[in-house]
Amino acid sequence: MLIKTASIELARTKSNTALIAMHPGTVNSALSRPFRGEQIGRPANEAVVDMFRVIENLTKENSGSFVSYSGEKLPW
């Protein structure tokens, strides 16, 4: 709700801005280790490349949404 509400407020003064929440997927890291992240996760550098690809293709119409690292729109 914070992202959705903030995106509405931001659009009033920065109309060409997209504020989103992004799910990075499972990344091989200390945070994901207890959840088998080392086996099912992907390297951090791959995750970053995928997330930047999504960010580069955002438009203001995406503002307030929840998206995955692959660009898929996720339900709230």
N, CA, C and O atoms as a GROMACS GRO file, in nm:
protein
  304
    1MET      N    1   0.082  -0.119   0.000
    1MET     CA    2   0.000   0.000   0.000
    1MET      C    3   0.086   0.125   0.000
    1MET      O    4   0.050   0.227  -0.058
    2LEU      N    5   0.201   0.116   0.066
    2LEU     CA    6   0.292   0.231   0.068
    2LEU      C    7   0.335   0.269  -0.074
    2LEU      O    8   0.334   0.387  -0.109
    3ILE      N    9   0.374   0.170  -0.153
    3ILE     CA   10   0.419   0.198  -0.291
    3ILE      C   11   0.304   0.255  -0.374
    3ILE      O   12   0.323   0.351  -0.448
    4LYS      N   13   0.188   0.197  -0.362
    4LYS     CA   14   0.072   0.244  -0.439
    4LYS      C   15   0.036   0.387  -0.402
    4LYS      O   16   0.017   0.471  -0.491
    5THR      N   17   0.028   0.416  -0.273
    5THR     CA   18  -0.007   0.550  -0.228
    5THR      C   19   0.101   0.650  -0.264
    5THR      O   20   0.071   0.760  -0.311
    6ALA      N   21   0.227   0.613  -0.241
    6ALA     CA   22   0.337   0.704  -0.273
    6ALA      C   23   0.344   0.732  -0.423
    6ALA      O   24   0.379   0.843  -0.464
    7SER      N   25   0.311   0.634  -0.506
    7SER     CA   26   0.314   0.654  -0.651
    7SER      C   27   0.209   0.756  -0.694
    7SER      O   28   0.232   0.835  -0.787
    8ILE      N   29   0.096   0.755  -0.629
    8ILE     CA   30  -0.010   0.852  -0.659
    8ILE      C   31   0.035   0.993  -0.620
    8ILE      O   32   0.018   1.088  -0.696
    9GLU      N   33   0.092   1.005  -0.501
    9GLU     CA   34   0.140   1.135  -0.454
    9GLU      C   35   0.255   1.185  -0.542
    9GLU      O   36   0.260   1.303  -0.575
   10LEU      N   37   0.347   1.098  -0.578
   10LEU     CA   38   0.461   1.137  -0.660
   10LEU      C   39   0.417   1.185  -0.798
   10LEU      O   40   0.477   1.277  -0.853
   11ALA      N   41   0.314   1.124  -0.852
   11ALA     CA   42   0.265   1.162  -0.985
   11ALA      C   43   0.216   1.306  -0.989
   11ALA      O   44   0.212   1.367  -1.096
   12ARG      N   45   0.179   1.361  -0.875
   12ARG     CA   46   0.131   1.499  -0.872
   12ARG      C   47   0.241   1.600  -0.901
   12ARG      O   48   0.215   1.705  -0.960
   13THR      N   49   0.364   1.568  -0.861
   13THR     CA   50   0.475   1.662  -0.882
   13THR      C   51   0.578   1.612  -0.982
   13THR      O   52   0.650   1.692  -1.042
   14LYS      N   53   0.587   1.483  -1.001
   14LYS     CA   54   0.683   1.422  -1.094
   14LYS      C   55   0.606   1.329  -1.187
   14LYS      O   56   0.613   1.207  -1.175
   15SER      N   57   0.533   1.388  -1.279
   15SER     CA   58   0.439   1.310  -1.361
   15SER      C   59   0.503   1.207  -1.453
   15SER      O   60   0.433   1.118  -1.502
   16ASN      N   61   0.632   1.216  -1.478
   16ASN     CA   62   0.696   1.121  -1.568
   16ASN      C   63   0.781   1.019  -1.491
   16ASN      O   64   0.884   0.972  -1.541
   17THR      N   65   0.737   0.986  -1.370
   17THR     CA   66   0.811   0.897  -1.282
   17THR      C   67   0.732   0.770  -1.255
   17THR      O   68   0.609   0.773  -1.245
   18ALA      N   69   0.803   0.658  -1.245
   18ALA     CA   70   0.739   0.531  -1.209
   18ALA      C   71   0.799   0.482  -1.077
   18ALA      O   72   0.920   0.462  -1.066
   19LEU      N   73   0.716   0.464  -0.979
   19LEU     CA   74   0.756   0.409  -0.850
   19LEU      C   75   0.697   0.269  -0.841
   19LEU      O   76   0.575   0.252  -0.848
   20ILE      N   77   0.782   0.169  -0.827
   20ILE     CA   78   0.736   0.030  -0.826
   20ILE      C   79   0.796  -0.047  -0.710
   20ILE      O   80   0.891  -0.001  -0.646
   21ALA      N   81   0.741  -0.163  -0.684
   21ALA     CA   82   0.803  -0.263  -0.597
   21ALA      C   83   0.848  -0.375  -0.691
   21ALA      O   84   0.775  -0.412  -0.783
   22MET      N   85   0.968  -0.429  -0.667
   22MET     CA   86   1.019  -0.534  -0.755
   22MET      C   87   1.063  -0.656  -0.675
   22MET      O   88   1.134  -0.645  -0.576
   23HIS      N   89   1.019  -0.771  -0.722
   23HIS     CA   90   1.060  -0.898  -0.663
   23HIS      C   91   1.185  -0.946  -0.738
   23HIS      O   92   1.178  -0.968  -0.858
   24PRO      N   93   1.298  -0.961  -0.669
   24PRO     CA   94   1.422  -0.998  -0.738
   24PRO      C   95   1.434  -1.146  -0.772
   24PRO      O   96   1.528  -1.185  -0.840
   25GLY      N   97   1.341  -1.228  -0.726
   25GLY     CA   98   1.356  -1.372  -0.743
   25GLY      C   99   1.449  -1.425  -0.636
   25GLY      O  100   1.490  -1.351  -0.547
   26THR      N  101   1.481  -1.552  -0.643
   26THR     CA  102   1.572  -1.612  -0.545
   26THR      C  103   1.715  -1.591  -0.592
   26THR      O  104   1.754  -1.636  -0.700
   27VAL      N  105   1.791  -1.523  -0.509
   27VAL     CA  106   1.930  -1.492  -0.540
   27VAL      C  107   2.019  -1.570  -0.445
   27VAL      O  108   1.989  -1.583  -0.326
   28ASN      N  109   2.126  -1.623  -0.498
   28ASN     CA  110   2.221  -1.698  -0.417
   28ASN      C  111   2.292  -1.600  -0.323
   28ASN      O  112   2.386  -1.531  -0.364
   29SER      N  113   2.246  -1.595  -0.198
   29SER     CA  114   2.302  -1.501  -0.101
   29SER      C  115   2.287  -1.557   0.040
   29SER      O  116   2.221  -1.659   0.061
   30ALA      N  117   2.349  -1.490   0.133
   30ALA     CA  118   2.336  -1.533   0.273
   30ALA      C  119   2.191  -1.524   0.320
   30ALA      O  120   2.147  -1.605   0.401
   31LEU      N  121   2.117  -1.427   0.268
   31LEU     CA  122   1.977  -1.413   0.307
   31LEU      C  123   1.893  -1.533   0.263
   31LEU      O  124   1.805  -1.578   0.337
   32SER      N  125   1.920  -1.586   0.144
   32SER     CA  126   1.841  -1.698   0.093
   32SER      C  127   1.896  -1.834   0.132
   32SER      O  128   1.830  -1.936   0.108
   33ARG      N  129   2.014  -1.840   0.189
   33ARG     CA  130   2.078  -1.967   0.225
   33ARG      C  131   1.988  -2.057   0.309
   33ARG      O  132   1.979  -2.176   0.280
   34PRO      N  133   1.920  -2.006   0.412
   34PRO     CA  134   1.834  -2.095   0.492
   34PRO      C  135   1.716  -2.154   0.413
   34PRO      O  136   1.653  -2.249   0.458
   35PHE      N  137   1.688  -2.097   0.297
   35PHE     CA  138   1.575  -2.142   0.216
   35PHE      C  139   1.622  -2.213   0.089
   35PHE      O  140   1.554  -2.210  -0.013
   36ARG      N  141   1.740  -2.276   0.095
   36ARG     CA  142   1.800  -2.347  -0.018
   36ARG      C  143   1.839  -2.254  -0.131
   36ARG      O  144   1.845  -2.296  -0.247
   37GLY      N  145   1.866  -2.128  -0.100
   37GLY     CA  146   1.904  -2.031  -0.203
   37GLY      C  147   2.027  -2.069  -0.281
   37GLY      O  148   2.039  -2.036  -0.399
   38GLU      N  149   2.120  -2.139  -0.216
   38GLU     CA  150   2.241  -2.180  -0.288
   38GLU      C  151   2.210  -2.281  -0.398
   38GLU      O  152   2.280  -2.285  -0.499
   39GLN      N  153   2.106  -2.362  -0.378
   39GLN     CA  154   2.070  -2.461  -0.479
   39GLN      C  155   1.975  -2.405  -0.585
   39GLN      O  156   1.990  -2.435  -0.703
   40ILE      N  157   1.880  -2.324  -0.543
   40ILE     CA  158   1.777  -2.278  -0.638
   40ILE      C  159   1.794  -2.133  -0.682
   40ILE      O  160   1.727  -2.088  -0.774
   41GLY      N  161   1.884  -2.061  -0.616
   41GLY     CA  162   1.904  -1.920  -0.649
   41GLY      C  163   1.994  -1.901  -0.770
   41GLY      O  164   2.056  -1.995  -0.819
   42ARG      N  165   1.999  -1.779  -0.815
   42ARG     CA  166   2.088  -1.745  -0.925
   42ARG      C  167   2.190  -1.643  -0.875
   42ARG      O  168   2.167  -1.578  -0.774
   43PRO      N  169   2.300  -1.630  -0.944
   43PRO     CA  170   2.403  -1.536  -0.899
   43PRO      C  171   2.350  -1.393  -0.893
   43PRO      O  172   2.265  -1.354  -0.973
   44ALA      N  173   2.401  -1.316  -0.798
   44ALA     CA  174   2.355  -1.178  -0.780
   44ALA      C  175   2.376  -1.094  -0.905
   44ALA      O  176   2.290  -1.011  -0.938
   45ASN      N  177   2.487  -1.113  -0.975
   45ASN     CA  178   2.510  -1.031  -1.094
   45ASN      C  179   2.406  -1.057  -1.203
   45ASN      O  180   2.369  -0.965  -1.276
   46GLU      N  181   2.358  -1.180  -1.215
   46GLU     CA  182   2.251  -1.209  -1.311
   46GLU      C  183   2.120  -1.143  -1.267
   46GLU      O  184   2.047  -1.089  -1.350
   47ALA      N  185   2.092  -1.149  -1.138
   47ALA     CA  186   1.970  -1.087  -1.086
   47ALA      C  187   1.970  -0.936  -1.112
   47ALA      O  188   1.868  -0.880  -1.150
   48VAL      N  189   2.083  -0.873  -1.091
   48VAL     CA  190   2.093  -0.728  -1.113
   48VAL      C  191   2.071  -0.692  -1.260
   48VAL      O  192   2.001  -0.596  -1.290
   49VAL      N  193   2.131  -0.768  -1.349
   49VAL     CA  194   2.114  -0.743  -1.493
   49VAL      C  195   1.966  -0.753  -1.530
   49VAL      O  196   1.914  -0.667  -1.602
   50ASP      N  197   1.898  -0.857  -1.482
   50ASP     CA  198   1.755  -0.874  -1.512
   50ASP      C  199   1.672  -0.760  -1.456
   50ASP      O  200   1.583  -0.709  -1.524
   51MET      N  201   1.702  -0.718  -1.333
   51MET     CA  202   1.624  -0.610  -1.272
   51MET      C  203   1.646  -0.477  -1.344
   51MET      O  204   1.552  -0.401  -1.364
   52PHE      N  205   1.770  -0.448  -1.383
   52PHE     CA  206   1.795  -0.325  -1.458
   52PHE      C  207   1.725  -0.326  -1.593
   52PHE      O  208   1.679  -0.222  -1.639
   53ARG      N  209   1.715  -0.442  -1.656
   53ARG     CA  210   1.644  -0.452  -1.783
   53ARG      C  211   1.498  -0.412  -1.765
   53ARG      O  212   1.441  -0.342  -1.849
   54VAL      N  213   1.437  -0.456  -1.657
   54VAL     CA  214   1.298  -0.419  -1.628
   54VAL      C  215   1.289  -0.269  -1.602
   54VAL      O  216   1.202  -0.202  -1.656
   55ILE      N  217   1.379  -0.217  -1.520
   55ILE     CA  218   1.377  -0.074  -1.485
   55ILE      C  219   1.390   0.012  -1.610
   55ILE      O  220   1.322   0.114  -1.623
   56GLU      N  221   1.477  -0.026  -1.702
   56GLU     CA  222   1.498   0.051  -1.824
   56GLU      C  223   1.374   0.059  -1.911
   56GLU      O  224   1.359   0.152  -1.989
   57ASN      N  225   1.284  -0.038  -1.898
   57ASN     CA  226   1.164  -0.042  -1.982
   57ASN      C  227   1.039   0.007  -1.912
   57ASN      O  228   0.929  -0.004  -1.968
   58LEU      N  229   1.052   0.061  -1.792
   58LEU     CA  230   0.935   0.112  -1.722
   58LEU      C  231   0.883   0.240  -1.786
   58LEU      O  232   0.958   0.318  -1.844
   59THR      N  233   0.754   0.257  -1.775
   59THR     CA  234   0.691   0.383  -1.815
   59THR      C  235   0.611   0.433  -1.695
   59THR      O  236   0.593   0.361  -1.597
   60LYS      N  237   0.564   0.556  -1.704
   60LYS     CA  238   0.488   0.611  -1.592
   60LYS      C  239   0.359   0.531  -1.567
   60LYS      O  240   0.304   0.535  -1.457
   61GLU      N  241   0.312   0.460  -1.667
   61GLU     CA  242   0.192   0.376  -1.649
   61GLU      C  243   0.218   0.257  -1.557
   61GLU      O  244   0.124   0.199  -1.503
   62ASN      N  245   0.343   0.220  -1.538
   62ASN     CA  246   0.378   0.111  -1.447
   62ASN      C  247   0.381   0.153  -1.302
   62ASN      O  248   0.388   0.068  -1.213
   63SER      N  249   0.374   0.282  -1.277
   63SER     CA  250   0.386   0.333  -1.140
   63SER      C  251   0.279   0.273  -1.049
   63SER      O  252   0.162   0.262  -1.087
   64GLY      N  253   0.322   0.236  -0.929
   64GLY     CA  254   0.230   0.178  -0.831
   64GLY      C  255   0.215   0.028  -0.843
   64GLY      O  256   0.135  -0.032  -0.771
   65SER      N  257   0.289  -0.034  -0.934
   65SER     CA  258   0.272  -0.178  -0.956
   65SER      C  259   0.381  -0.259  -0.886
   65SER      O  260   0.480  -0.205  -0.836
   66PHE      N  261   0.359  -0.388  -0.882
   66PHE     CA  262   0.451  -0.485  -0.825
   66PHE      C  263   0.494  -0.575  -0.939
   66PHE      O  264   0.410  -0.644  -0.997
   67VAL      N  265   0.622  -0.576  -0.973
   67VAL     CA  266   0.670  -0.653  -1.087
   67VAL      C  267   0.782  -0.747  -1.046
   67VAL      O  268   0.848  -0.727  -0.944
   68SER      N  269   0.801  -0.851  -1.126
   68SER     CA  270   0.909  -0.946  -1.100
   68SER      C  271   1.032  -0.904  -1.178
   68SER      O  272   1.026  -0.816  -1.264
   69TYR      N  273   1.143  -0.968  -1.150
   69TYR     CA  274   1.269  -0.942  -1.220
   69TYR      C  275   1.259  -0.970  -1.369
   69TYR      O  276   1.344  -0.925  -1.446
   70SER      N  277   1.157  -1.046  -1.409
   70SER     CA  278   1.139  -1.075  -1.552
   70SER      C  279   1.044  -0.977  -1.620
   70SER      O  280   1.021  -0.985  -1.740
   71GLY      N  281   0.989  -0.884  -1.541
   71GLY     CA  282   0.897  -0.785  -1.597
   71GLY      C  283   0.751  -0.821  -1.584
   71GLY      O  284   0.663  -0.742  -1.621
   72GLU      N  285   0.723  -0.940  -1.532
   72GLU     CA  286   0.585  -0.984  -1.514
   72GLU      C  287   0.518  -0.902  -1.404
   72GLU      O  288   0.575  -0.883  -1.296
   73LYS      N  289   0.397  -0.855  -1.431
   73LYS     CA  290   0.322  -0.782  -1.331
   73LYS      C  291   0.265  -0.882  -1.230
   73LYS      O  292   0.197  -0.978  -1.267
   74LEU      N  293   0.295  -0.859  -1.104
   74LEU     CA  294   0.252  -0.950  -0.997
   74LEU      C  295   0.132  -0.892  -0.925
   74LEU      O  296   0.118  -0.770  -0.915
   75PRO      N  297   0.044  -0.978  -0.874
   75PRO     CA  298  -0.071  -0.927  -0.799
   75PRO      C  299  -0.027  -0.880  -0.660
   75PRO      O  300   0.067  -0.935  -0.602
   76TRP      N  301  -0.094  -0.780  -0.608
   76TRP     CA  302  -0.067  -0.731  -0.474
   76TRP      C  303  -0.126  -0.825  -0.374
   76TRP      O  304  -0.114  -0.802  -0.253
   0.00000   0.00000   0.00000
